Amino acid sequence: GATLGAKNELHIAGTVLKIDDDFVPIAFSDTAQFDGPLVFVGYGITAPEYKYDDYAGIDATNKIVVVFTH
């Protein structure tokens, strides 16, 4: 039942990104404002049984984590 608010927006380095073209807000996201560094983690997969971890070597603490969907 989550819906986008009138002010859903994302700015990166002064560039305004477009919803559904450049980014997609996730339904379980909360209302917030955050200014900080970004880290990219591919699809965000952690699979120790395959010795694979998109987060390996990445410190995501207090950062915006950008992931692919699908």
Order of alpha helices (4+ residues) and beta strands (2+ residues): beta-beta-beta-beta-beta-beta
